C-alpha cells in the first residue's frame, strides 16, 4: 500500500487521468496543502489540464433550485440556472459540501460549509464523473475489472456477488492486472469499447488506470460449482442497469445509457458466471 502523498502547497492543483479523461482539482483555499489518497496515486497526471474542479470555502446550505433527486442521507440534487447542484452530507455539519456542475463548459465548483474540506471524501468526484459520462461518453459499472494480454474483462455484480473474492484470486495469477475490485468505467472510443479502472475501490483495495479493449462481461454469483451460461441480450441490458450507476435523475442521460448498453451488449459477449471461491474458478474461466 502506498503512503499518502502531499502535493507542494505552492502548486495548489492536482491533475488526474480518469478513464482517459483529464481532470484537475484546483485548490483556492489558503494554507491547506492538498493530500492525495493512496488509491489516486496511480491516476496522477502532470500539468494543469482538462476539466477543472475548483474548490471554495463558501457553501450554499440552502439551495434554491428545484429538487429533482435524493439519495438520503448522503446527497440530493437540485437544478437551477443551467446547472446541477449536488448537496452532499448536508445533514452532517462538519462535512457539508456542494458540488455545482454547469450544463456547459469545462469546469465545476466544490464548495465547503464544514470544517472537513477534503475533496476526496464522499461521492463528489464520482457524481462529477457520472454526470460527465452521461453526456455521451460512457458508464460506471459495479464490477471487478481485469486486464490480461491487452484484453479487458468485467465481472459485474451487486454487493456480495463476489467481486472482491475474484479480485484477490486474479491478483495471484501471472500476467493479470486487477484494475478495480468494485467500480470500473467503460467508454466507447474510436469505435471500440474500452475498460478503465477507478480509484473507488472496494474491500480488496485494487485501483489501477487500465485502458484496454473490453472483450467480455460476466455477471457473477457464488455457486456450488463453476458454470457459465450465455444469456439473452435483453437480460444482459437489465443486468447492466442493475450493476451500474446510471443518472436516474437525468432523462437525456438515461436515454444515452440505455442506447450505450444496447450497443455494448450487441458487440461484447455477456454471460452469467457462477463460481466457487477458489483457484478452480480461474482455471475454469481461463482468460
Secondary structure, DSSP 4 states (H G I P E B T S, - for coil): -PPPEE--TTT-EEEEEETTEEEEEEE--TT---EE-GGGGGGEESSS-SEEEEEES---SS--SEEEEEETTTEEEEEETTEEEEEESTTSGGG-EEEEEESSSSEEEEEE-SS---TTSSSHHHHHHHHHHTTTTEEEEEEEEEEETTEEEEEE--TTSSHHHHHHHHHTSTTEEEEESSEEEEEEETTEEEEEE-S---TT--B--EEEEEEEEEEEEE-SS-EEEE--HHHHHHHHHHTB---TT-HHHHHHHHHHHHHHHHHSEEEEEEE-SSTHHHHHH--
